[in-house]
Amino acid sequence: MSSLTLWQPESGELLPASAKTPSQIMIYAAQLTPRDQRQIVSAFDAGHFEMGVNYLWGKALNALKKELATVGVGLLGEMLGRADVAEDDEVDDVLTARDAIRLAEELGIVSSTDAMRLRHTHELVTHFSQLEYNAATLEEIDEAEAISSLKACIKSVLGRPKVEVAKKFVDFRVALEGEAITNDSQYVELLKGSPYFFKKLTVSVLMNSAKKSVGAGLEHTLANTNVLIPTIWSELRDTERWQIGHAYAEAFADGKSTVVAGLKSALLKVRGFDYVPENLRSDTFVKAAEAILRAHDGMNNFYNEAAPVSNLAKLGTTIPTPALPACITALLSVSMGNYYGVAWSAEPEAVRLLSKITLDRWGFYLNNALPGDARVLGKLADDKPRTNWIRLASKFKFGDVQLKHKTVSHLIKATVDGDGDKVRRFSVKLLEEYYGRSG
């Protein structure tokens, strides 16, 4: 193989269409013990669907996190953009359910369709766990929802044997910090022909390593930065270029002379100093955006989103360019909502903040960030978020934005036309282009 690729599940139906009852479906749960299988089937047969789904989801989530941990917790942290994660951290302490599903999709453990179904199961469990008990108007998970969740968990996770996830990239990541990569190295050729996802992740690994490594590890990281960044610079989008420039500015502010010298050398090779921010003000905005997304993904999100959105609004009237993709992603997530709707306490303020973004800045996001914004693109698979996206696009005049990316252009045209089916199809195509695989 001449490029880095995601692990692809074997084709073929893990769960035959003939499996319709809980007992018929449960036969294919290869990762569950006979005792676990019996308990879940008993709960379903007795009509205790919420109890059964909760138990099932716990098993599926634990299995998914365990599988993800095989690539290294440090790499998972880098994929999440979290510099505070160490290799010896516990995966349960690092990954939320949303994180686990997203990373499983990004690494190719589950397809985009299976990831969507897992997100629905997570939202179902979260939604019903948050409802206050009221005997007069008791709402419960119904049989159809329970069976759908059972199929999703077994087909996506519990029915699969253990897999070798993205091994080529795991080896590559070790090489980035552990050996000198030369211009004629196989890794250079692998990276050149790889999907954008791997180029973006390579930048994250190198910049995080530059911040945390010492000694020989730092020497290898900086040397490899000077080989790989010039190799892929012409293909990098502005969001990743700003990331490199920001790492340089941060190292300069912290007085890390060795890191400054190494990153300066790489930036000089590509004439990249236009992407070095004048100050680190953008950090505050990025952290505020991350707080919004934590609330959006967490328990009681419809109540908890309002405070971090309000905090972002207090930071200032203009979002620094390096922080723009993170802030727009967070605000769109709140404004588009999820399978169950939007947070009424937070959505008006999020829309108000988005309304301040000029057309040229929308152009920056749509051309540079949206093609790899798996969070926003993933939301377009669901009816309610997709409908809200179409409404927002009309409000913010996306049709007037100058677009350079061909598939984004098709997506925005379908959005302006109000064609939900085409919006969904082009969002899936963008994800396929980003990851280099079909869903």
N, C-alpha and C positions, 0 to 999 in steps of 0.2 A: 504494500500500500504506500502511496506517495504523499499522503497527508494524514493529519490527525483526524480521527473520526470518533463520533459517539458510538457507544455500544448499542447495537440494535437488537431488540427482542426478536426471537425467531418468529417467522411468520406462521400462521396457523392459529386456529381457535383453541385457546386454553379451556374455554368453557363452552361446551356444545349447546346449541339452541334447545336441545331436548331436555336439558337440566333446568327445571322450572320451580320445583319445590325446594324448601330449605335443605331437606335431607339429600335430594339429588344434586344440588349445587355444592353442598359441603364436602362431598366425596373428593372434589378437586382442590381442596385446601391443603396442599402438600406441606405447608409450613406450620400447620396446627396439629397439636397432639389429638389422639382420639378423644381424650377427656374434654378438651376445649371444643372439639366439634360437637360432641354430645350436648354440652351445656348450651351452646348457641342454638342448635336445632330445638332443644327442649324449650328454650325461651320463645322462639318463634312459634312453635306448635301450640304453646299455651297462650299466645296472643300478647306476650310481654315484649312488644317490639322495641320499645325504647331501651329496655335493659339489654336485650340481645344485640342491638346495634351499637350501644355504648361499649359493650364487652368486645365485640368484633372490631370496632374502630381502634380500641386500645391495642389489640393484638397486631392489627395491620400497621399502625403508626410505629410501634416498637420494632417490628420487622423491617420497616422501611428505613428507620434511623440506623438500625444495626447494619444494614446493607450499605448505607451511605458512609458510615464510619470507616468502611474498608478502604476508601480512597485517602483517608487521613483527615482528621478534624481541622488541621491547619489549612488544608486546601478548601474545605467547606467554608471556613471563615473568610478566606480570600474571595471565594465566589460570592459571598454575602457583602463584601466590602468592609469587613470588620477586622481592623488591625489589632484588636484587643484579644483575639482568640489564639490560644496556644495549642500546640500539638497534643499535649497531655490533658486538655480539658475534656470533660465528659460530653458526649454528643447530645445527651438529653438536656444539658445545661446551655447548649449553644443553639440548638434548632427548635423553633416552634413548629407546630403542625404545618403551617403555611410554608415555612422555610423548607421543611422536608419535602413537601410536594413539589415545590418550585425547583429545588436542586435535583430531585429525582427526574423531573422532566428535562432539565438542562443537561444532565449527564446521560440521558437516553435510557434510564431504567424503566420509565413508563412513557407511553406515547402522549401526545398533547390531548388526545381524546380521553385516555384513561386518567390523566392529570385533572382534566375538567370534572370527571365523575368523582374523583377523590375529593376535590374541593367542594363539590356539592354535598358529599357525605359529611365532611368536616363542618360545613355550614349548617347542615341538618342537625347534627349532634349539638353544635354550639347554640343554635336557635332554641331548641327545645329544652336545653339545660338552663337557659336564661329565663324561661317563662315562669312566672309566679303561679303557684298552685291555686286553682280556683275550681272547686268541685262542680259549680254550676255551669261553668263554661270550659270544661276540661278539654284541652287540646293535646293530642298525642300523635306520635309517629304512626302513620297507617301502614297497612300491610304492603301496599305497592311501593311506598318509599323504603320500607325495610328490605324488601326483596331486591330493589334496585341497588341499595347500599351493599347488600351481601354480595351481589354479583360484582360490583365495582371493586370491592376489597380483595376478593379472591382472584378475579381476572388480572388485576393490576399488580398485586403484591403477594398475597398468601398462596396463590396457585403456582407461583414461579419458583423454580429452584434458585439457589444462590447463583449470582452472575458475576462475571469479571467486568467491572465498570471502568470504561475509558482508560484502560491500562496504559496505552501509549502516552496519554497526557500525564498520568501519574509519574511514569518514568521520566518524561520530559521535565516535569516540575522539579523532581529531585535533581536533575542535571542542571537546572537553572541556578541552583544554589551550591551544587556540589562538584561541578567540573567546568573547565573552560570550554566554551563552545566557539568554534572557529567558523569563518565564512564558508568553508567547504564542508562543514558538518552536516550530517543527515538531518539534524533537527532544523537547520535553516530551511532546507528544502521542504521538510514536512510542514513547517509553519507557513511558508509561502502559499502552499496549495490547500490550506485548511479553511474551514468556515470562519466567518468573522467572530463567532463566539469564542474560539480558541485564541485569536489575536487579542481580543479584549481581555480575556482571562490571563494571557501572558503578561500584558501590561500590569494588571493588578498584582500578579505574583511578584514581578520584578520590583514594583514600587513598594509593596509591603515588606519585601525582603530587605530592600535598601533601608527601610526605617528600623527594622528589628535585628538584622544580622550584624555580627562582629567577626573580626579575624578573617580567616580564609573564606568563610561563607560570604562575607561582604565583598571581598575581592572578586570572587567568582560572579556575584550578582552584578556588580558594576561593570566588570569586563563584558559579561553577556548582554547587559543593557546596551553597551556600545556596539555590539554586533547585531543584535536583533531589532532594536528600535529603528535604526536607519534602514534595515531591510524591509520593514513593514510600514514605515512612516507614511508613505504615499497612500496607503490603503486605510490608515486610521482615521476615524471620524473625530470631529472637534472635541467630543466629550472625553475621549481617551487622551487626546493631545493635552487638554486642560489638566487631566489627571497627572500627567508627567510633569507639566509645568508647576502644578501645585505641590508635588512632592519635592521639587527643587526649592521652591520658595519656603516650604516648611523646614527643610534641612538647613537652609541658609539662616532662617530665624532662630533655629535651635543651635547654631554654631557647629554643625557636624561637617567639618571641613573635608573629610574624605568623601562623604556622600555628595557634597556640593561639587567637588572636583569631578567625580565620576559622571554625575547627571549633567553638569555643565558641558563636559566633553561630548556627550550624546546629543544634547540640544544644539550645540554648535554645528555638529555634522549635518543636522537637518534644518538648520536655521529656524529653530523652534522657540526662540525666546519671546515671540509674540504671545505665546501661551502661558507665560509665567505671570501670575496675578501680582498686582502691586502690593497687596496685603492679604492677610488670611481671614478677611471678613466673611468670605464664602463658607468657611468652616461652620460658623454659627448657623447659617441658613441650611446647610446640609444636615446638621444635627437636628434642627427643627423639623425638617422634612422626614428624617428617620423616625422621630417621635410620633409624627402623624401616622406613618405606616405601621408602627408598632401598635398604636391604638386601633387602627383599622383592621389589623389582623387578629387582635386579641379578643378576650371575652368582653361582653357588654360594649361592643364597638360603637353601637348607635348612640350610646351615652358618653363614651370616653373620647370620641373624636373631636368634640367641640373645643376642649382646652388647648390641645397642641396646635390646632388650626388658628386659634386666637393668638397663641404665642408667636406663630410665624408672622401673622399680620402686624405684630408690634415691632418687628425687627427693622422695618423700614419700607419705603415705598418702591425701591428698586432692588430686584434680586440680582446679585452678582452673576455674571455669565457662567463661571465654572459651576455654580450651584443651581443654575436654571433647570437642567434636566431632572435633578432629584426633586426639586420643588414642584415642577409641573407634574411629575409622576405622582407625587403624594396628593396634590390638589385634585388631579383628575380621578384618582382612586376614590377619594371622598365624594366627588361630584357624580361619578358614574355609579358608585355603590356596588352592591353585590346581588346575588341571586334573590335576596329578600327585599331589596330596596336601598334607600339611602338614609344617612343619619340626618334627620330634619334639623337637629341642633347645630350641625356643622356645615351642611351642604350650602346654605346661602352665603356664608362667609367665604367658603372655598371658591364658589363661583365669582364672588366679588373680587377676590384676589386674582383669579384667572382673567377677569375682564380688564385688568390693568396691563396685561401683557400685550405688547405691540405686535403688529403683523410680522415685522422682520424677526422678532424673537420667537414667534410661533414658527416661522420658517426655520429658524435654527433648531428648534425642538423636533419638528416634523421630519426634517431632512437628516439630522444627525443622531437624535436619540430614539425617536419612535421605531426605526427599523430594528432596534435591539431591545426595546422596552417590553420584555416578556410579560410584565405585570399588566400593563394597559392592554396590550394585544390579547392576552389571555382573557381579559374581561369581555372582549367583544364576542366571545363564544356564547355568552348568556344574553337572553332577550332584554332584561331590564337595563343592565349596563350599556348594551348596544343602543337601545332607544335613547338613553341619556346622552351617549356619545354623539348621536346624530343631532340631538337638540343643542348640545354645546357647540358643535361645529358650525351650526347655523348662527348661533349667537355671536361667536367669535370670528365669523367670516373666513373659515378655513379655505373656502373656494377662491379667495383672493390672494392666497399665499403662493409665492413662487416656489414650485417644487422641482427638485432635481432627481430625486429617487423615483424610478419608474413605477415600482409596485406601490410605494406610498401615494404617488399621483393617482393610481387606479383606485386605491382605498379611499382617498379623499373625494374623488369624483363620485364613487358609489355612496359615500356618506352624504355629500351635498344633494344627491338625487334621492336620498332616503331609502335606498335599496339595501335593506338589512341583510338579505342573503349574500349579496356580493360583498358587503362589508365583512361579514364573517369569513367568506372564502379568501379575500385578500389579506385579512389578518393572519389566517393560517399560513398563507403563502409567505408572508414576511417572516413568520417564525421558522418555516422550513428553510428559507434562505439564510437566516441567522445561524441556525444550528447545523445546516448542511445535511438535513435529513427530512423525510416526510413523516407526518404524524399519524 
